[in-house]
Amino acid sequence: MIATLQAQWEVRGSMGLNMTSMPDLKEYLNANYFFLNDRLAEFSPSVETGIEVGYQVKENVQLACELSYEYNSFAFTVIGGSYFSYNLLQPSLLGYYTINGNGFQFKFGGGVGPRFIFASETSPYTTSLVKYSSIGYGLVGKVDGITSLGGNFFAYVGLDLRYNRNGNLSDSDGKEKLNNITNAALTLNSFSLGLKVGVAVNL
């Protein structure tokens, strides 16, 4: 039971759904690829998986490291064979205030870390796949709960808010990808709300 363990390791794996807003990307895709009823809304669903390792340093304090991976792709029905996709890696250092009970735990906290974007695009204006990347930083706030499944295994459910300044996209030669609507570098800065489920193990 969590309440009897004052200094313990916890490993958690999860997956879930984010509702993600990327205003600059939405504007770029709507202007260049999506038309009429196909236009993107302010928030788009994206898939996220993650792993976290935490250590209960005090009765009500846990420190953790998280690595989450968000993926999304957009296929263009009007212009066949074209799409835009991105992969977002989000490592973070986290701190939690924990409420410990008999076979359950609630955690409230957040953290910060670097952000790494890898994007790719095909379009009728190019005959090959073009790849881009960027580096930035992000903030995350989290509310988590776990409940015993028996032994050292626990079911996990969590809510998180993320804000990422992901930086300007550039290709392998360092040339920035331009948003032709604003004539500025295209960014994948984002705000998201996510729901995650998974399994946690106490070691």
Backbone as a ProteinNet text record, in pm:
[ID]
protein_1_A
[PRIMARY]
MIATLQAQWEVRGSMGLNMTSMPDLKEYLNANYFFLNDRLAEFSPSVETGIEVGYQVKENVQLACELSYEYNSFAFTVIGGSYFSYNLLQPSLLGYYTINGNGFQFKFGGGVGPRFIFASETSPYTTSLVKYSSIGYGLVGKVDGITSLGGNFFAYVGLDLRYNRNGNLSDSDGKEKLNNITNAALTLNSFSLGLKVGVAVNL
[TERTIARY]
84.8	0	88	50.4	134.5	161.7	63.1	76.8	189.2	231.5	334.6	473.8	484.1	612.5	652.1	753.9	794.4	897.3	975.4	1079.6	1080.8	1014.6	998.7	1005.9	1039.4	1039.2	903.7	860.8	737.9	765.6	724.7	737.9	598	568.5	434.7	442.6	360.4	343.5	200.1	180.2	44.1	27.5	-97.1	-131.2	-263.1	-289.5	-413.2	-431.2	-523.5	-564.6	-546.7	-487.8	-477.2	-569.2	-624.5	-685.7	-586.7	-526.9	-411.1	-443.1	-405	-418.1	-280	-261.1	-140.8	-184.9	-205.2	-265.8	-190.6	-57.2	20.6	6	12	-2.4	-143.7	-244.9	-383.4	-401.7	-349	-361	-292.1	-174.1	-97.9	-169.6	-217.6	-283.3	-417.9	-494.9	-623.9	-608.9	-505.7	-486.5	-432.4	-353.9	-285.7	-348.1	-417	-460.4	-608.3	-662.5	-800	-895.5	-1011.6	-1107.3	-1247.8	-1332.8	-1472.8	-1491.3	-1565.1	-1597	-1479.1	-1369.8	-1253.5	-1160.3	-1188.5	-1097.1	-1079.9	-959.3	-927.6	-993.7	-1038.2	-1088.9	-972.2	-1004.4	-899.1	-821.9	-891.5	-827.2	-841.8	-733.1	-733	-689.3	-747.6	-705.4	-568.9	-489.1	-358.1	-334.7	-252	-223.1	-94.8	-96.1	24.1	49.6	173.8	217.3	327.6	346.7	447.3	494.8	610.9	666.3	720.7	704.3	748.8	811.2	919.9	986.6	988.8	930.8	923.8	982.6	1022.2	1077.9	1010.7	953.9	883.3	987.2	1028.8	1137.1	1089.4	963	901.3	759.2	690.8	555.8	463.2	478	387.6	459.8	581.3	658.9	716.9	691.6	749.9	817.8	938.6	1009.3	1009.1	1000.5	986.9	1049.3	1078.6	1120.4	1020.6	975.1	876.3	927.5	896.9	918	787	727.1	603.2	626.6	545.1	557.4	419.6	406.1	279.7	295.8	191.4	195.4	63.9	74.5	-44.5	-9.2	-108	-89.1	-217.3	-202.3	-314.5	-307	-406.7	-414.6	-507.3	-471.2	-545.5	-626.9	-759.6	-847.7	-864	-854.4	-870.7	-748.2	-630.7	-506.6	-451.2	-472.8	-439.3	-291.1	-260.2	-122.5	-42.1	-104.8	-33	-69.6	27.7	-0.1	106.3	73.5	168.2	158.7	272.6	273.5	382.5	365	470	481.2	600.6	632	692.4	635.9	680.1	728.6	857.4	915.6	920.4	869.2	853.9	912.9	1044.3	1100	1076.9	1045.3	1018	1067.2	1114.3	1139.3	1016	964.5	836.7	848.7	763.5	748.5	602.1	569.9	431	411.2	292.8	241.9	148.3	170.1	92.5	3.5	-114.3	-206.8	-213.9	-166	-150.7	-261	-316.6	-420	-396.3	-493.8	-485	-510.3	-401.5	-412.8	-439.9	-426	-445.4	-355.4	-340.7	-261.2	-310.8	-322.5	-349	-224.4	-194	-74.9	-113.1	-58.7	-81.7	55.1	84.8	216.3	236.5	363	398.1	547.5	588.2	730.9	761.5	886.4	937.9	1042.9	1063.9	1167.4	1181.7	1283.7	1302.2	1197.9	1176.1	1081.7	1150.4	1125.7	1188.9	1079.6	1069.7	970.9	1040.5	980.2	1022.6	899.2	899.5	782.7	820.9	720	741.7	620.9	644.6	539.5	559.2	450.6	447.5	341.5	364.5	269.3	281.3	183.3	193.1	304.8	366.2	470.9	610.8	619.4	747.7	728.1	830.5	818.1	870.3	916	974.3	923.3	947.8	914.3	1014.2	963.6	1049	1038.3	1153.1	1154.8	1205.3	1144.5	1179.7	1197.8	1262.8	1279.6	1291	1271.9	1290.7	1312.9	1368.9	1391.8	1333.9	1262.3	1205.4	1197.8	1098.2	1078.8	929.5	893.3	752.3	726.4	603.5	554.9	440.1	427.4	318.9	265.3	133.2	66.9	-13.8	-14.1	-72.8	-153.8	-261.9	-339.2	-353	-296.4	-292.3	-356.3	-408.2	-458.3	-423.7	-385.2	-360.4	-431.3	-477	-545.7	-497.8	-494.8	-431.4	-504.7	-424.2	-473.5	-433.1	-362.6	-309.4	-158.9	-97.4	48.1	105.5	207.5	272.4	220.2	108.3	55	-65.4	-71.7	-175.2	-229	-359.3	-420	-397.8	-372.1	-337.8	-434.8	-477.9	-552.4	-502.6	-486.7	-431.8	-486.6	-488	-520.7	-399.2	-370.4	-259	-289	-226.5	-225.7	-81.9	-61.3	73.6	77.3	181.8	209.5	352.2	369.4	500.9	536.5	655.1	716.4	816.9	771.7	849.7	954.2	961.2	1063.8	1025.1	1109.4	1082.5	1126.2	1041.3	1077	1184.6	1283	1386.2	1422.9	1473.3	1508.8	1650.7	1701.1	1832.9	1946.9	1922.1	2023.8	2013.2	1919.9	1902.4	1813.2	1751	1662.7	1525.8	1475.5	1348.6	1231.6	1132.6	1008.8	920.7	878.6	799.2	650.3	576.8	431.6	398.3	352.2	331.5	214.6	139.9	31	84.5	178.9	234.5	372.3	433.7	571.4	671.5	637.4	727.4	754.2	853.4	886.1	768.1	740.4	631.3	671.4	586.4	610.5	499.2	531.3	432.2	409.5	414.3	380.6	241.4	224.5	99.6	52.1	-79.6	-146.3	-235.2	-231.1	-309.6	-365.9	-478.6	-541.8	-549.4	-499	-491.8	-549.3	-603.2	-651.1	-569.9	-507.9	-420.1	-462.3	-443.7	-466.2	-346.3	-320.9	-208.4	-193.1	-72.7	-39.7	85.6	85.8	202.1	248.3	380.4	440.4	529.4	514.8	602.5	714.7	838.9	955.7	1022.6
-119.3	0	123.9	221.7	339.1	412.2	416.9	495.8	445.4	320.7	265.8	279.2	333.1	342.3	488.3	529.8	667.7	701.9	606.7	632.7	516.6	533.1	422.8	471.2	379	405.8	368.4	447.2	417.4	432.2	331.8	336.2	329.5	422	430.9	436.7	357.9	365.9	403.8	486.8	534.1	564	575.6	625.9	699.8	786.6	862.4	956.3	1048.6	1140.8	1284.2	1365.2	1508.9	1583.6	1693.9	1792.5	1907.8	1922.8	2010.4	2126.9	2245.6	2366	2410.2	2419.7	2474.3	2584	2705.7	2811.1	2838.4	2842.7	2873.2	2761.6	2635.6	2522.7	2517.9	2541.5	2541.7	2644.6	2763.2	2868.9	2829	2771.5	2730.5	2619.6	2516.7	2404.8	2445.7	2525.6	2568.6	2652.4	2734.9	2822.3	2746.5	2641.2	2575	2442.8	2373.6	2238.2	2210.2	2265.6	2233.7	2340.6	2295.5	2387.5	2355.9	2459.7	2445	2364.4	2251.1	2173.5	2094.6	2085.8	2009.9	2092.4	2219	2306.1	2260.4	2276.8	2235.8	2327.6	2267.7	2344.6	2393.7	2470	2524.3	2413.3	2306.2	2194.8	2068.8	1992.7	1867	1754.2	1634.7	1521.6	1469.7	1432.6	1372.5	1261.2	1166.5	1050	1073.9	1034.3	1047.6	919.7	878	771.2	827.1	764.2	816.9	716.1	745.4	668	766	731.3	818.3	734.4	785.6	723	824.4	786.9	878.2	818.1	907.2	864.5	943.3	874.2	936	977.9	1104.7	1150.3	1179.4	1219.2	1241.4	1186.9	1189.5	1133.7	1196.5	1327.5	1396.4	1463.6	1420.3	1481.1	1371.9	1383.5	1292.2	1373	1330.3	1386.2	1282.5	1328.4	1233.1	1287.3	1194.9	1225.7	1160.3	1235.5	1184.4	1201.8	1104.9	1118.8	1084.1	1182.5	1158.2	1183.1	1115.5	1121.8	1148.1	1260.1	1296.1	1287.2	1231.4	1214.7	1261.2	1325.8	1361.8	1373.1	1347.2	1362.4	1415	1485.9	1547.4	1510.4	1437.3	1399.6	1495.9	1529.2	1629.1	1561.2	1563.5	1489.5	1558.6	1690.9	1763.1	1746.3	1748.2	1732.5	1594.7	1499.2	1360.8	1338.8	1248.2	1209.2	1307.5	1409	1509.6	1497.7	1525.4	1522	1599	1627.7	1689.1	1609.6	1574.6	1500.8	1555.4	1531.6	1571.2	1469.6	1461.1	1381.1	1475	1476.1	1567.2	1486.1	1500.1	1437.2	1539.8	1497.8	1592	1535.5	1541.9	1505.1	1617.8	1580.2	1681.5	1634.5	1728.2	1707.3	1754.8	1670	1695.9	1692.5	1768.5	1761.6	1749.1	1664.5	1640.2	1658.2	1705.4	1691.2	1571.1	1476.3	1351.9	1339.3	1280.8	1243.4	1091.6	1029.6	885.1	821.2	712.9	642.3	492.9	419.2	273.9	214.5	196	139.8	240.3	370.8	470.1	590	671	793	895.8	1023	1135	1222.4	1274.1	1356.2	1484.4	1596.5	1726.6	1791.3	1829.2	1887.2	1933.6	1949	1995.9	2000.1	2049.4	2054.1	2123.9	2109.7	2181	2094.6	2118.2	2043.6	2087.3	2037.2	2069.1	1997.5	2048.6	1988.7	1971.6	1856.9	1823.7	1785.3	1862.4	1837.6	1781.1	1677.5	1623.3	1617.8	1695.1	1705.9	1667.5	1627.8	1595.9	1640.2	1672	1725.9	1678.4	1639.9	1622.7	1716.6	1767.9	1860.1	1850.4	1905.1	1902.5	1990.2	2071.5	2162.5	2101.6	1980.5	1912.5	1765.2	1700.8	1560.3	1466.6	1518.3	1432.4	1473.3	1385.5	1413.1	1513.3	1619.3	1721.5	1708.5	1703.3	1685.6	1812.1	1839.8	1957.6	1917.6	2003.5	1979.6	2113.5	2108.6	2227.5	2184.2	2274.3	2251.8	2369	2338.4	2442.5	2399.4	2450.1	2414.2	2411.1	2349.1	2338.9	2327.9	2358.2	2347.7	2248	2176.1	2080.1	2085	2081	2066.2	1938.2	1865.1	1731.2	1705.9	1630.5	1575.1	1426.4	1342.1	1197.2	1123.7	1007.5	918.5	774.7	697.6	555.4	477.4	358.2	273.1	130	55.8	-75.8	-176	-253.9	-370.2	-499.8	-487	-602.9	-604.5	-635.2	-637	-499	-490.7	-363.8	-298.5	-346.3	-295.4	-204.7	-93.8	6.5	52.4	77.5	142	292.4	354.4	497	572	690.4	782.3	922.7	1003.9	1137.3	1239.7	1363.8	1478.6	1570.3	1625.8	1720.3	1835.8	1948.1	2067.2	2092.8	2117	2140.3	2266.7	2344.5	2459.3	2446.8	2444.8	2424.4	2537.3	2592.1	2683.2	2598.9	2547	2443.8	2497.2	2626.7	2682.6	2679.2	2741	2750.6	2623.6	2574.3	2456.9	2492.8	2404.7	2423.6	2288.9	2289.7	2164.7	2123.4	2017	1962.8	2058.9	2157.2	2257.6	2381	2377.6	2491.8	2600.9	2577.7	2677.9	2668.6	2781.5	2781.9	2760.8	2685	2665.1	2787.1	2851.9	2973	2941.6	3012	3016.3	3122.8	3080.7	3176.2	3270.6	3249.8	3341	3460.4	3434.2	3540.9	3587	3511.4	3537.9	3532.1	3455.6	3431.7	3282	3244.7	3103.4	3029	2908.3	2826.3	2765.1	2779.5	2720.5	2622.3	2526	2431.5	2453.3	2580.1	2611.5	2558	2502	2429.9	2447.1	2428.7	2418.1	2295.7	2209.3	2086.4	2049.2	1978.2	1916	1767.3	1683.8	1540.5	1454.8	1341.1	1237.1	1111.6	1055.1	939.5	828.1	705.1	587.5	496	413.6	323.1	239.1	190.6	104.6	157	158.5	198.1	79.4	71.9	-34.4	26.5	-13.1	27.5	-73	-23.4	-109.6	-95.8
0	0	0	-78.6	-98.2	32.3	121.3	242.8	331.9	318.2	403.4	342.7	222.6	154.3	142.8	218.4	220.5	113.1	68.4	-31.9	-128.8	-242.1	-334.7	-478.7	-566.1	-709.1	-767.3	-864.8	-938	-1087.5	-1165.8	-1311.6	-1370.5	-1461.4	-1520.1	-1671.4	-1738.6	-1882.6	-1914.1	-2017	-2045.5	-2192.9	-2232.7	-2364.5	-2353.9	-2451.3	-2442.1	-2558.1	-2540.1	-2645.3	-2598.8	-2684.7	-2660.9	-2756.2	-2708.9	-2797	-2805.8	-2923.9	-2940.8	-3032.8	-2989.1	-3070.3	-3116.3	-3248.6	-3310	-3406.7	-3359	-3442.3	-3572.2	-3566.8	-3686.6	-3790.5	-3744.1	-3836.3	-3893.1	-3810.2	-3858.2	-3968.9	-3950.2	-4050.6	-4180.7	-4169.4	-4287.2	-4364.8	-4294.4	-4361.7	-4421.8	-4349.4	-4402.4	-4528.9	-4532.6	-4648.6	-4769.8	-4746.2	-4857.1	-4901.1	-4807.5	-4840.1	-4811.9	-4705.6	-4667.7	-4719	-4762.8	-4820.7	-4769	-4760.5	-4725.9	-4598.2	-4605	-4486	-4430.1	-4505.6	-4459.2	-4372.5	-4352	-4279.8	-4135.6	-4084.5	-3948	-3846.4	-3736.1	-3623.4	-3537.6	-3434.9	-3347.8	-3278.4	-3235.2	-3167.2	-3252.1	-3261.1	-3335.2	-3242.9	-3255.6	-3172.1	-3215	-3117.8	-3143.1	-3042	-3079.4	-2996	-2916.8	-2790.3	-2707.2	-2628.1	-2623.6	-2534.1	-2444.8	-2329.3	-2238.7	-2137	-2081.4	-1971.5	-1868.4	-1740.7	-1632.1	-1522.3	-1465.5	-1351.4	-1237.7	-1122.5	-1009.7	-883.7	-792.3	-663.6	-552.7	-455.9	-343.2	-239.4	-244.5	-157.8	-16.2	-2.5	127.1	122.4	235.6	241	138.3	115.2	23.7	-92.5	-122.1	-230.3	-319.3	-448.9	-546.4	-657	-694.6	-810.1	-920.9	-1046.4	-1155.8	-1283.8	-1374.9	-1510.8	-1605.8	-1704.3	-1799.3	-1941.3	-2027	-2170.7	-2239.6	-2305.2	-2378.5	-2527	-2607.9	-2753.2	-2812.4	-2880.8	-2945.7	-3096.2	-3161.3	-3307.6	-3367.7	-3484.2	-3559.2	-3707.2	-3792.9	-3936.8	-3998	-4109.3	-4178	-4325.7	-4373.5	-4514.2	-4586	-4707.9	-4782.8	-4891.3	-4876.7	-4966.6	-5101.9	-5103.3	-5229.1	-5318.1	-5255.4	-5330.3	-5295.5	-5383.6	-5352.2	-5329.9	-5236.1	-5211.4	-5129.8	-5073.2	-4995.5	-4847.5	-4761.8	-4618.9	-4542.5	-4417.2	-4322.5	-4193.2	-4135.4	-4009.2	-3918.6	-3788.3	-3694.4	-3582.3	-3525.9	-3407.8	-3304.6	-3185.4	-3079.6	-2960.2	-2927.6	-2809.3	-2696.8	-2577.5	-2466.9	-2337.1	-2318.1	-2187.1	-2086.6	-1962	-1859.5	-1723.5	-1644.5	-1502.8	-1426.8	-1336	-1271.2	-1119.4	-1054.2	-910	-874.6	-776.2	-737.9	-588.1	-552.2	-416.3	-419.1	-330	-332.8	-209.9	-231.7	-124.6	-125.9	-19	-14.1	69.6	18.8	91.7	90.4	136.1	144.2	5.6	-71.5	-205.1	-314.5	-285.5	-390.4	-364.2	-468.6	-455.4	-556.4	-512.5	-602.2	-607.8	-728.5	-746.9	-820.4	-771.3	-832.2	-853.5	-976.5	-998.5	-1140.3	-1175.4	-1308.9	-1325.9	-1443.8	-1470.9	-1601.4	-1643.2	-1759.7	-1827.9	-1955.7	-2026.1	-2170.6	-2240.5	-2382.8	-2467.6	-2588.4	-2682.3	-2818.6	-2881	-3008.9	-3108.9	-3217	-3322.4	-3445.9	-3504.5	-3632.6	-3722	-3830.1	-3917.2	-4059.7	-4136.8	-4277.8	-4357.5	-4485.7	-4571.1	-4714.1	-4778.1	-4922.9	-4977.4	-5097.5	-5158.1	-5309.8	-5382.9	-5529	-5582.3	-5494.6	-5538.7	-5528.9	-5473.7	-5463.7	-5493.4	-5549.1	-5587.7	-5480.5	-5368.1	-5264.3	-5127.4	-5031.2	-4892.1	-4834.7	-4778	-4717.2	-4565.9	-4498.8	-4354.4	-4285.5	-4167.6	-4089.4	-3942.5	-3868.3	-3724.5	-3652.4	-3521.3	-3438.5	-3294.2	-3215.9	-3073.7	-2996	-2888.1	-2805.4	-2660.5	-2591.5	-2450.6	-2422.2	-2310.4	-2277.7	-2129.2	-2090.4	-1953.2	-1949.7	-1838.8	-1824.2	-1681.5	-1668.3	-1539.8	-1540.4	-1428.6	-1427.8	-1301.1	-1317.2	-1206.9	-1234.1	-1146.5	-1167.9	-1051	-1080.1	-976.8	-1009.3	-909.3	-928	-817.9	-853.7	-757.3	-774.6	-666.3	-663.9	-752.3	-826.5	-900.4	-831	-719.8	-648.8	-652.2	-539.3	-531.4	-555.3	-642.5	-672.1	-799.2	-851.7	-977.3	-951.4	-1027.9	-1008.9	-1144	-1150.6	-1266.2	-1255.4	-1368.7	-1372.4	-1463.3	-1420	-1505.8	-1475.8	-1579.6	-1558.6	-1656.1	-1611.6	-1695.1	-1698.7	-1815.4	-1820.7	-1914.6	-1883.6	-1967.9	-2010.6	-2140	-2190.7	-2275.8	-2256.1	-2342.6	-2392.1	-2523.8	-2583.7	-2678.7	-2660.2	-2757.1	-2835.5	-2948.1	-3017.3	-3113.8	-3133.1	-3219.4	-3366.3	-3451.1	-3594	-3665.9	-3754.7	-3834.4	-3935.9	-3951.8	-4053.7	-4113.3	-4238.2	-4304	-4266.5	-4330.9	-4294.6	-4325.5	-4412.3	-4444.3	-4355.2	-4260.8	-4171.7	-4227	-4343	-4401.7	-4336.3	-4288	-4218.2	-4314.3	-4267.2	-4341.1	-4321.2	-4431.7	-4422.4	-4424.9	-4341	-4350.3	-4454	-4571.8	-4680.6	-4655.6	-4547.3	-4512.5	-4433.8	-4345	-4261.2	-4307.3	-4399.6	-4444.6	-4330.1	-4227.8	-4115.1	-4106	-4027.1	-4010.9	-3950.4	-4003.1	-3952.2	-3818.7	-3718.7	-3587.6	-3555.2	-3470.4	-3420.5	-3271	-3228.6	-3089.9	-3059	-2939.2	-2913.2	-2770.2	-2756.2	-2626.8	-2634	-2531.8	-2538.6	-2402.2	-2408.4	-2292.9	-2322.7	-2229.6	-2255.9	-2145.2	-2184.9	-2093	-2118.9	-2013.5	-2026.8	-1931.6	-1976.1	-1892	-1906.9	-1805.5	-1812.4	-1688.2	-1668.7	-1555.8	-1487.1	-1354.8	-1276	-1190.7	-1171.1	-1092.6	-987.3	-861.8	-754.2	-738.8	-732.1	-723.4	-587.4
[MASK]
+++++++++++++++++++++++++++++++++++++++++++++++++++++++++++++++++++++++++++++++++++++++++++++++++++++++++++++++++++++++++++++++++++++++++++++++++++++++++++++++++++++++++++++++++++++++++++++++++++++++++++

